[in-house]
Amino acid sequence: MARLTVNQVLYWLVGSSPTGTTKNNTMTRSKIMEDLLNSITPEEEGKWKQKRIEKKKSLTLDYQFGYYVGLEIIHRFLPTLSSDMLQTHNVIDVSKEDSLENERLDTEWYSTTKYGGEWNGVDENGDMEKWELYHQHNKMLEKKYLPNPLICHLDLLNIKNENEFKDGLKFALWDCDMCSYNIEPENIKIYDEEDMYFTIIEFVLDSVV
């Protein structure tokens, strides 16, 4: 079996490829993860463990605070669509017509990838024109159905270092693989409600297409 690199795994698992998380490629990702785990040597695991130790030492309180607030936002506020493969507790229904069209575009693109039935033997990611049609349809659904901005009312937060807090928040939302909102720190608004009952964290939809 060919050895898989960490970059190859990230390529499939965290969105470095144009495929993202779709109904069709979830099984493919699971197989790649299984292959990776079987290919790890004790030396590699030792190096990765040392990196995790170093990362732990670098973590700050506000970064970790932001990370756990991010998990709370995912649990209580973050919306997803009924057409999404991965869903939060807050699911917004997409019309049957939109859902069927999204599934059709997904299937037409996926069939042209390495793991589909119509692969050309060259482009592992498939026909990029078909991918772009599917991608643009997803963006259209997000704009049509998701609230924008997304306003999250939380108990008052005493944030000491907002930059570090936002970095932790960003990582939690990125890591969940379900967030359609822009999570760059400069685009996240954090402010206290006028009567000081709540801290409000506000996100806008990602405009990247």
C-alpha positions in Angstrom: 0.0 0.0 0.0 1.3 3.4 -0.9 2.1 5.6 2.2 -0.1 8.6 2.7 1.3 11.9 3.8 -0.3 14.2 6.3 -0.9 16.7 3.5 -2.8 14.1 1.6 -5.1 13.5 4.6 -5.7 17.2 5.1 -6.5 17.4 1.4 -9.5 15.2 2.0 -10.4 15.8 5.6 -10.3 19.5 6.3 -11.3 21.2 3.0 -7.9 21.8 1.4 -9.3 20.2 -1.7 -12.2 21.7 -3.7 -14.4 18.7 -2.7 -15.2 19.8 0.8 -17.8 17.7 2.7 -20.4 16.2 0.4 -22.8 13.3 0.5 -20.7 11.4 -2.0 -17.2 11.7 -0.7 -17.7 11.0 3.0 -17.1 7.3 2.5 -13.9 8.1 0.6 -12.6 10.3 3.4 -13.2 7.5 5.9 -11.2 5.0 3.8 -8.3 7.5 3.5 -8.3 8.0 7.2 -8.2 4.3 7.8 -5.3 3.9 5.3 -3.5 6.7 7.1 -3.8 5.2 10.5 -2.5 1.9 9.2 0.5 3.6 7.7 1.8 5.6 10.7 5.2 4.5 12.0 6.2 4.6 15.7 8.7 7.3 14.8 6.1 9.5 13.1 3.7 9.1 16.1 6.6 10.1 18.4 7.2 13.3 16.4 3.5 14.1 16.4 3.2 13.6 20.1 6.1 16.0 20.7 4.3 18.6 18.5 1.2 18.2 20.6 3.2 18.8 23.8 4.7 21.9 22.3 1.2 23.1 21.2 -0.2 22.6 24.7 2.5 24.8 26.1 1.7 27.6 23.6 -2.0 27.7 24.4 -3.3 30.8 26.3 -6.3 31.1 28.5 -8.1 33.4 26.1 -7.4 31.1 23.1 -8.9 28.2 25.0 -11.8 30.4 26.2 -12.6 31.4 22.6 -12.4 27.7 21.6 -15.0 26.6 24.1 -17.2 29.6 23.4 -17.0 28.5 19.8 -18.3 25.0 20.8 -21.2 26.7 22.6 -22.0 28.7 19.5 -22.0 25.5 17.4 -24.3 23.8 19.9 -26.8 26.6 20.4 -26.7 29.0 17.4 -24.9 27.7 14.3 -27.4 26.9 11.5 -27.0 24.4 8.8 -29.3 23.4 5.9 -31.3 20.2 5.4 -29.4 19.6 2.2 -26.0 19.6 4.1 -24.3 16.3 4.8 -23.2 17.5 8.3 -25.8 19.2 10.4 -26.0 21.1 13.7 -29.0 21.1 16.1 -30.3 24.1 14.2 -31.4 22.8 10.8 -33.1 25.1 8.3 -35.3 23.3 5.7 -34.5 23.7 2.1 -37.3 23.3 -0.5 -37.6 20.0 -2.2 -36.8 21.6 -5.5 -33.6 23.1 -4.2 -32.6 20.0 -2.4 -33.0 17.8 -5.5 -31.1 20.2 -7.7 -28.2 20.3 -5.2 -28.1 16.5 -5.0 -28.1 16.2 -8.8 -25.2 18.7 -9.2 -23.3 16.8 -6.4 -23.8 13.5 -8.1 -22.9 14.8 -11.6 -19.6 16.3 -10.3 -18.7 13.3 -8.0 -19.1 10.8 -10.8 -16.2 12.4 -12.6 -13.8 12.2 -9.7 -11.2 9.4 -9.1 -13.8 7.6 -6.9 -16.7 8.0 -9.3 -17.7 5.9 -12.2 -16.8 8.4 -15.0 -13.2 9.4 -14.0 -11.0 10.4 -16.9 -7.9 8.8 -15.3 -6.2 12.2 -14.9 -8.0 14.7 -12.7 -8.6 13.2 -9.3 -10.9 16.1 -8.3 -13.1 15.5 -11.4 -14.6 17.9 -13.9 -14.0 21.4 -12.4 -16.8 23.0 -14.4 -19.2 20.6 -12.8 -17.6 21.2 -9.4 -18.1 25.0 -9.9 -21.8 24.6 -10.7 -22.2 22.5 -7.5 -20.2 25.0 -5.5 -22.1 28.0 -6.7 -25.4 26.3 -6.0 -24.3 25.7 -2.4 -23.4 29.4 -2.1 -26.8 30.3 -3.5 -28.6 28.1 -0.9 -26.6 29.7 1.9 -27.5 33.2 0.8 -31.2 32.2 0.3 -31.8 30.3 3.6 -29.2 31.2 6.3 -29.6 34.2 8.6 -27.2 37.0 7.8 -25.8 38.3 10.1 -25.8 35.5 12.6 -26.2 37.1 16.0 -25.3 35.1 19.1 -26.4 36.3 22.6 -24.2 34.8 25.3 -23.8 35.4 29.0 -21.4 38.3 29.6 -17.8 37.4 28.7 -14.8 38.9 30.3 -12.3 38.7 27.4 -8.8 39.9 28.2 -7.2 39.4 24.8 -9.7 39.6 22.0 -7.2 38.6 19.3 -6.4 35.3 21.1 -10.0 34.8 21.9 -11.0 35.2 18.3 -8.3 32.8 17.2 -9.7 30.1 19.5 -13.2 30.9 18.3 -12.1 30.6 14.7 -10.5 27.2 15.2 -13.6 25.8 16.8 -15.9 26.9 14.0 -13.4 25.8 11.3 -12.9 22.4 12.9 -16.6 21.6 13.0 -16.7 21.6 9.2 -20.3 23.0 9.3 -19.8 26.7 9.4 -20.7 28.8 6.3 -19.9 32.1 8.0 -16.7 34.2 7.6 -14.6 33.4 10.6 -11.6 35.6 9.9 -10.9 37.5 13.2 -11.3 40.9 11.5 -14.9 40.0 10.4 -16.1 38.8 13.8 -17.8 41.4 15.9 -17.9 41.1 19.7 -19.7 43.7 21.8 -21.8 44.0 25.0 -25.5 44.5 24.8 -26.5 48.1 25.9 -27.9 47.1 29.3 -25.0 44.7 29.9 -27.1 41.5 30.1 -25.3 39.8 27.2 -22.1 39.7 25.2 -23.0 39.5 21.5 -20.9 37.7 18.9 -21.9 38.5 15.3 -20.9 36.7 12.1 -21.6 37.4 8.4 -21.8 34.9 5.6 -18.6 34.1 3.8 -18.6 36.0 0.6 -15.8 33.9 -1.0 -17.0 32.1 -4.1 
